[in-house]
């Protein structure tokens, strides 16, 4: 994958098209629209949930078929060498690295976001032994907080300090070891100032750990340029790696020698097949590995990342905002008439790839929309969340989604009692 600039200027907004025909003309002239054909999408469905689970890339479908019948089925255990399964985590990390503004040796592809966050947070505390506070923001993604709580039970000498997001900079005191923040708010899509807060944290002697789950594959990130220390992110949202795809972890080069992985499994060993009794960490971010890599899942993610070849994150984010602007404009009358409140930033430059709308019956509305062929999702307690992934959505799709939303609300279809029945996964 060719190097991608770490940061890029905001592209000028596109005027909102005033008709479906105009949407189709713009789509026809937009090179990114051709990427839709590289995904398997059900006919008649507008998929506005790629911020939760990306659709199936055709390349991944073919790659997994090859990996099962052509590799596992043919090579058996020999596939670790014959098909270089052992090198797949590093090859996948190398494809992710330019998307987050890092070097390949600073990224490991392994485990889940939660497990990687635990590894990095525990390792960060060891790098700052005289500081005993983990700093985080209110209402960031809950599992990040859960992992910190679990770490604090193992380390009763540390404390977790939670403050409102706007108070983060002022809370960077000399007892804070690590700042843990999401780059994009999972509820609203609001973007944090990754560069500014990383710089302020460094000036205060505080390490940074960023959760990139809602921006990797969508937006310019520039970890190295920002001076970030650590980061985690998932492979199944904008990276389209499949349900439960392996996650990734970033560890800045300057920390490689001193960082100790608390989950010191054999795949993070410098010579795993020596089966030595003592642990010696691998070089670079590879020391963040632990257990045996899930080859079939990694195969799907590795193939999914092909689509980013030659693409600029700034252009992807601009396209996503173009699509969300179109939805806002087209759906505005229905949103206002039926009491929806947009809780995402009004200023487009402040938001990532999704919009969230508060409504007392948001769950029922989302279920009715799904029945109408527009797949979004619900986030408790009252949010309808719609994602505008730039790789497979077209303007004409968003126009249709807005029209179907208006129809669901105007006909009262969402009032069907069946749509109020909560499912296990919302």
C-alpha positions in Angstrom: 0.0 0.0 0.0 1.3 3.4 -1.0 2.1 5.8 1.9 -0.9 8.0 2.8 -0.3 11.6 4.1 -0.9 11.7 7.8 -3.0 14.8 7.8 -4.8 16.6 5.0 -6.8 19.8 4.7 -10.5 19.8 4.9 -12.0 19.6 1.4 -14.6 22.2 0.3 -18.2 21.1 0.9 -20.2 20.0 -2.1 -23.5 21.8 -2.8 -26.4 19.6 -1.8 -28.1 18.1 -4.9 -31.7 19.1 -5.3 -33.1 16.0 -7.1 -32.6 12.3 -7.4 -31.5 12.9 -11.0 -28.8 15.3 -9.8 -27.6 12.7 -7.3 -27.3 10.1 -10.0 -25.3 12.5 -12.2 -22.9 13.3 -9.4 -22.5 9.6 -8.6 -21.7 8.9 -12.2 -19.0 11.5 -12.2 -17.5 10.5 -8.8 -14.7 7.9 -9.0 -15.5 6.7 -5.5 -18.9 5.6 -6.6 -17.3 2.8 -8.5 -16.2 1.2 -5.3 -19.8 0.2 -4.5 -19.3 -2.8 -6.8 -16.5 -4.1 -4.7 -19.0 -5.0 -1.9 -21.8 -7.6 -1.7 -24.9 -5.6 -0.7 -28.5 -6.9 -0.8 -30.7 -5.6 -3.6 -33.0 -2.8 -2.4 -31.3 -2.2 0.9 -29.6 1.1 1.9 -27.0 0.2 4.4 -26.5 3.0 7.0 -24.8 0.8 9.6 -21.3 0.4 8.2 -20.0 2.4 11.2 -21.1 -0.7 13.3 -20.3 -3.5 10.9 -19.0 -3.0 7.4 -20.5 -5.0 4.5 -18.9 -8.0 2.9 -16.1 -7.1 0.4 -16.0 -9.4 -2.6 -12.3 -9.6 -2.1 -12.7 -11.0 1.4 -15.3 -13.5 0.2 -12.9 -14.8 -2.4 -9.9 -14.7 -0.1 -11.6 -16.8 2.7 -12.7 -19.3 0.1 -9.1 -19.7 -1.1 -7.8 -19.9 2.5 -10.2 -22.7 3.4 -10.3 -24.9 0.3 -7.0 -23.9 -1.2 -4.8 -23.5 1.9 -6.2 -25.1 5.0 -7.8 -27.9 2.9 -4.7 -28.5 0.9 -1.8 -27.6 3.1 -3.1 -28.6 6.6 -0.6 -27.5 9.2 1.9 -26.8 6.5 0.0 -23.6 5.7 1.9 -21.8 8.5 4.9 -22.0 6.2 3.6 -22.8 2.7 0.9 -20.1 2.7 2.8 -17.8 5.2 0.0 -17.8 7.7 2.6 -16.9 10.3 3.3 -13.6 8.5 -0.3 -12.7 8.0 -0.6 -10.5 11.1 2.4 -8.4 10.1 1.2 -8.1 6.5 -2.3 -7.0 7.7 -0.8 -4.5 10.2 1.3 -3.0 7.4 -1.9 -2.3 5.4 -3.5 -0.6 8.4 -0.4 1.5 9.4 -0.7 4.1 6.6 -4.4 4.6 7.3 -3.6 5.7 10.8 -0.4 7.7 10.1 2.0 5.1 11.5 4.9 2.9 10.4 4.3 -0.8 9.9 6.6 -1.6 12.8 4.4 0.5 15.1 1.2 -1.6 14.5 0.2 -5.1 15.6 -3.0 -6.8 14.4 -4.3 -9.0 17.1 -7.0 -9.8 19.6 -9.9 -7.3 20.2 -10.1 -3.6 21.0 -10.7 -4.4 24.6 -7.8 -6.8 25.0 -5.4 -4.4 23.2 -6.6 -1.5 25.4 -5.9 -3.5 28.5 -2.4 -4.4 27.3 -1.5 -0.9 26.4 -3.0 0.7 29.5 -1.2 -1.7 31.8 2.0 -1.2 29.9 1.6 2.6 30.1 1.3 2.5 33.9 4.6 0.6 34.0 6.2 3.3 31.9 5.0 6.0 34.4 5.5 4.2 37.8 5.3 7.4 39.8 1.9 8.4 38.4 -1.2 6.6 39.6 -4.1 8.1 37.7 -5.9 7.0 34.5 -7.8 9.9 32.9 -10.8 9.3 30.7 -13.8 11.3 29.4 -17.4 10.9 30.5 -19.6 9.0 28.1 -16.9 7.5 26.0 -17.5 3.9 24.8 -18.3 1.9 27.9 -16.1 -1.1 27.3 -13.0 1.1 27.4 -14.0 2.1 30.9 -14.8 -1.5 31.8 -11.3 -2.5 30.9 -9.8 0.3 33.0 -12.0 -0.7 35.9 -10.7 -4.3 35.6 -7.2 -3.1 35.5 -7.8 -1.0 38.6 -8.9 -4.1 40.5 -5.6 -5.7 39.7 -3.8 -2.5 40.6 -5.5 -1.1 43.8 -2.8 1.6 43.9 -4.2 3.3 40.8 -7.3 5.5 40.4 -9.5 6.3 37.5 -10.5 9.9 37.0 -13.5 10.6 34.8 -14.2 14.2 33.7 -16.5 15.8 31.1 -14.8 15.9 27.7 -14.4 19.7 27.7 -12.4 19.4 31.0 -9.8 17.0 29.7 -7.1 19.5 29.0 -7.4 21.0 32.5 -7.3 17.6 34.1 -3.8 16.7 32.8 -2.1 17.0 36.2 1.2 15.6 37.3 -0.4 12.5 38.9 -1.9 11.3 35.6 0.0 8.5 33.8 -2.3 7.9 30.9 -5.1 9.7 29.0 -7.6 7.3 27.3 -9.9 8.9 24.8 -12.1 8.0 21.8 -11.2 9.8 18.6 -14.9 9.9 17.7 -17.9 9.7 20.1 -19.7 6.5 19.4 -23.0 8.1 20.1 -22.8 11.4 18.2 -19.8 11.1 15.9 -18.2 14.2 17.4 -14.4 14.2 16.8 -11.9 14.9 19.5 -8.9 17.0 18.9 -6.4 14.2 18.6 -3.5 16.3 17.7 -4.1 19.1 20.2 -4.8 16.8 23.1 -1.9 14.6 22.3 0.4 17.6 22.4 -1.0 19.0 25.6 -0.8 15.6 27.3 2.9 15.2 26.2 3.7 18.7 27.6 2.2 17.5 30.9 4.2 14.2 30.9 1.0 12.2 30.2 0.9 9.3 27.8 -2.0 9.0 25.3 -4.1 6.0 24.3 -6.6 6.7 21.5 -9.5 4.5 20.5 -9.8 4.8 16.7 -12.7 2.4 16.3 -14.9 5.0 14.7 -12.3 6.7 12.5 -9.9 4.1 11.2 -10.7 3.8 7.5 -12.8 6.9 7.5 -10.8 9.9 8.4 -7.2 11.3 8.5 -5.7 10.3 11.8 -2.0 11.0 11.8 -0.8 9.4 15.0 2.9 10.0 14.4 2.4 13.6 13.3 0.3 14.2 16.4 2.9 12.6 18.8 0.4 10.1 20.1 1.8 7.3 22.2 -0.6 4.4 21.8 -3.9 3.6 20.0 -6.4 0.8 19.4 -9.0 0.2 16.8 -11.3 -2.5 15.4 -11.2 -4.2 12.0 -15.0 -4.6 11.5 -16.4 -1.1 11.1 -15.0 1.2 8.4 -12.2 -1.4 7.6 -14.9 -3.9 6.6 -13.1 -6.9 8.0 -16.2 -8.9 9.0 -18.0 -9.6 12.3 -15.5 -9.9 15.1 -12.6 -9.1 12.9 -9.2 -8.8 14.6 -8.4 -5.4 16.1 -5.1 -3.5 15.9 -2.8 -1.7 18.3 -0.4 1.1 17.8 2.7 1.7 19.9 5.0 4.6 19.0 8.5 3.6 18.1 10.0 5.6 21.0 8.3 3.2 23.5 9.3 -0.1 21.9 12.3 -0.9 24.0 10.8 0.0 27.4 7.2 -1.3 26.8 6.3 -4.6 28.5 3.2 -6.5 27.3 1.4 -7.8 30.4 -0.1 -10.6 28.3 3.2 -12.0 27.3 2.0 -14.9 25.1 4.1 -16.9 22.8 3.3 -14.9 19.6 4.8 -11.8 21.2 8.1 -13.7 21.9 11.1 -12.8 19.8 11.6 -16.5 18.9 8.2 -18.3 19.5 9.3 -21.6 18.1 12.3 -21.9 20.2 9.9 -22.7 23.1 12.3 -21.2 25.6 11.2 -21.2 29.2 11.8 -17.5 29.6 10.0 -14.6 27.8 11.9 -12.3 25.5 9.8 -9.7 23.7 9.7 -9.4 19.9 11.0 -6.2 18.3 8.6 -3.3 17.7 4.8 -3.5 18.1 5.0 -7.3 17.4 5.6 -7.6 21.2 1.9 -6.7 21.5 0.9 -10.1 20.1 -0.1 -12.8 22.5 -2.0 -15.9 21.3 -2.2 -17.8 18.0 -3.6 -15.5 15.3 -7.1 -16.3 13.8 -6.1 -17.0 10.2 -9.5 -17.1 8.6 -10.6 -13.8 10.2 -7.3 -12.2 9.4 -7.6 -13.4 5.8 -10.9 -11.6 5.5 -9.6 -8.4 7.0 -6.3 -8.4 5.0 -8.3 -8.7 1.8 -10.8 -6.0 2.8 -8.0 -3.5 3.2 -7.2 -3.8 -0.5 -9.9 -1.3 -1.3 -7.9 1.5 0.4 -5.1 1.3 -2.1 -4.4 4.8 -3.4 -7.3 6.4 -1.5 -6.8 9.5 0.7 -8.5 9.5 4.1 -9.3 13.2 3.7 -11.3 12.4 0.5 -13.1 9.6 2.3 -14.2 11.8 5.2 -15.3 14.6 2.8 -17.4 12.1 0.9 -19.0 10.8 4.2 -19.8 14.4 5.2 -21.3 15.0 1.8 -23.6 12.1 2.2 -24.6 13.1 5.8 -25.2 16.7 4.6 -27.5 15.3 1.9 -29.5 13.2 4.4 -29.8 16.1 6.8 -31.1 18.4 4.0 -33.5 15.8 2.5 -34.9 14.5 5.8 -35.1 17.9 7.6 -38.9 18.3 7.2 -39.7 14.8 8.5 -37.1 15.1 11.3 -38.6 18.4 12.5 -42.2 17.4 12.1 -41.8 14.2 14.2 -39.7 15.6 17.0 -36.2 14.3 16.3 -33.3 16.2 17.7 -29.9 15.8 16.0 -27.3 15.3 18.7 -24.4 15.2 16.3 -22.3 18.4 15.9 -24.1 20.9 13.6 -20.7 22.0 12.2 -19.7 19.3 9.7 -16.0 19.7 10.4 -16.6 18.6 14.0 -18.1 15.2 13.1 -17.0 11.9 11.8 -19.0 9.4 9.8 -22.4 9.1 11.5 -25.4 11.1 12.6 -27.4 10.5 15.7 -31.0 11.6 16.4 -32.7 11.6 19.8 -36.3 10.5 19.8 -38.4 8.8 22.6 -39.4 6.0 20.2 -36.0 5.7 18.5 -35.9 1.9 18.8 -39.2 1.4 17.1 -38.4 3.8 14.4 -35.1 2.1 13.6 -36.8 -1.3 13.4 -39.5 0.1 11.1 -36.7 1.6 8.9 -35.0 -1.8 8.7 -38.2 -3.3 7.6 -38.4 -0.6 4.9 -34.9 -1.5 3.6 -32.9 1.2 5.4 -30.5 -0.4 8.0 -29.3 1.8 10.8 -29.0 1.1 14.5 -30.2 2.1 17.9 -28.1 3.2 20.9 -29.7 3.4 24.3 -31.5 5.2 25.7 -33.0 7.1 22.7 -30.7 7.4 19.7 -31.3 6.5 16.1 -27.8 6.3 14.6 -27.2 6.4 10.9 -23.7 5.8 9.4 -22.5 7.3 6.1 -19.6 5.0 5.0 -17.9 6.5 2.0 -16.8 3.4 0.2 -20.1 1.8 -0.8 -22.8 4.4 -0.3 -23.9 6.7 -3.2 -25.8 9.9 -3.1 -28.8 8.2 -4.7 -28.8 5.7 -1.9 -28.9 8.4 0.7 -31.7 10.3 -1.1 -33.7 7.0 -1.1 -33.0 6.5 2.6 -34.3 10.0 3.5 -37.4 9.4 1.5 -38.1 6.0 3.1 -37.5 7.6 6.5 -40.1 10.3 5.8 -42.6 7.6 4.6 -42.1 5.5 7.8 -42.8 8.6 9.9 -45.7 10.0 7.9 -47.5 6.7 7.6 -46.9 5.8 11.3 -45.5 2.5 10.3 -43.2 2.6 13.3 -46.2 2.3 15.6 -46.6 -1.4 14.8 -46.2 -3.1 18.3 -43.8 -5.7 16.7 -41.2 -2.9 16.2 -41.1 -2.2 19.9 -40.0 -5.7 20.9 -36.4 -5.4 21.9 -33.9 -7.9 20.4 -30.8 -9.1 22.1 -28.6 -7.0 19.8 -29.7 -3.4 19.2 
